[in-house]
Amino acid sequence: MNNEYLERAKKVVPDAKTLILLASRRATELAYGMRPMVRCKDENHLDVALLEIAEGKLAADFDAKPDDFMQEIIAAREAARRENGEIRMRHNHPANEE
């Protein structure tokens, strides 16, 4: 973990529990294919999340339900796969032809 990013993020989100939740949630989104909102020399998802927080690109919004979060993750994963050509549209998939 990049200590500089951590210290900068702590200035934006001083509550440790909130910072942990926010950074871990965002790191999970990044791991499932969401694009980073900052340019970061590190490829570690947690470092990217901390830098996003430090730069004010990410705010704590815990009003969302867990199902909403999972929907976002699934959508991000599918979008990343489509972008990489890993998913074909269902109507074009050979397995769906009769």
C-alpha positions in Angstrom: 0.0 0.0 0.0 1.3 3.4 -0.9 1.6 5.4 2.4 1.6 8.7 0.6 -1.8 8.0 -0.9 -3.1 6.7 2.4 -2.0 9.9 4.3 -3.6 12.1 1.6 -6.8 10.1 1.7 -6.9 10.4 5.5 -7.0 14.1 5.2 -10.1 13.9 3.0 -11.8 11.1 5.0 -10.5 11.3 8.5 -12.7 8.5 10.0 -10.7 5.3 9.6 -13.8 3.0 9.3 -15.3 5.1 6.6 -12.0 5.3 4.7 -11.6 1.5 4.9 -15.1 0.9 3.6 -14.8 3.4 0.9 -11.4 2.3 -0.3 -12.2 -1.4 -0.2 -15.5 -0.9 -2.0 -13.8 1.1 -4.7 -10.9 -1.4 -5.0 -13.4 -4.1 -5.5 -15.1 -2.1 -8.3 -11.7 -1.6 -10.0 -10.9 -5.3 -9.7 -14.1 -6.1 -11.5 -13.3 -3.8 -14.4 -14.5 -0.3 -13.6 -12.1 2.3 -15.0 -10.0 4.4 -12.7 -10.9 8.1 -12.3 -7.2 9.1 -11.9 -3.9 8.4 -13.5 -1.9 6.3 -11.1 1.6 4.9 -11.5 0.6 2.0 -9.3 -1.6 -0.8 -10.6 -2.7 -1.9 -7.1 -6.5 -1.4 -7.0 -6.3 -0.2 -3.4 -3.6 2.4 -4.2 -5.8 3.6 -7.1 -8.8 3.8 -4.8 -6.8 5.8 -2.1 -5.6 8.2 -4.8 -9.1 8.7 -6.1 -10.2 9.5 -2.5 -7.2 11.8 -1.9 -8.0 13.8 -5.1 -11.7 14.1 -4.2 -12.9 11.9 -7.0 -14.8 9.6 -4.6 -17.2 10.4 -1.8 -18.6 8.2 0.9 -22.2 7.3 0.0 -23.3 4.4 2.1 -27.1 4.9 1.5 -26.9 2.5 -1.4 -28.2 -1.0 -0.7 -25.7 -4.0 -1.0 -27.7 -5.2 -3.9 -27.1 -1.9 -5.7 -23.4 -2.3 -5.2 -23.4 -5.9 -6.5 -25.4 -4.7 -9.6 -22.7 -2.1 -10.2 -20.0 -4.7 -10.0 -21.8 -7.1 -12.3 -22.4 -4.3 -14.8 -18.8 -3.2 -14.7 -17.5 -6.8 -15.2 -19.8 -7.3 -18.2 -18.8 -4.0 -19.7 -15.1 -4.8 -19.3 -15.6 -8.2 -20.9 -17.6 -6.7 -23.8 -14.9 -4.1 -24.3 -12.3 -6.9 -24.5 -14.5 -9.0 -26.9 -15.1 -11.7 -24.3 -18.9 -11.6 -24.4 -21.1 -11.9 -27.4 -24.6 -10.6 -27.4 -27.0 -13.4 -26.5 -28.8 -13.4 -29.8 -25.5 -13.8 -31.6 -24.2 -16.6 -29.4 -24.0 -20.0 -31.2 -25.3 -21.8 -28.1 -28.6 -19.9 -28.4 -29.2 -21.0 -32.0 -31.5 -23.8 -32.7 
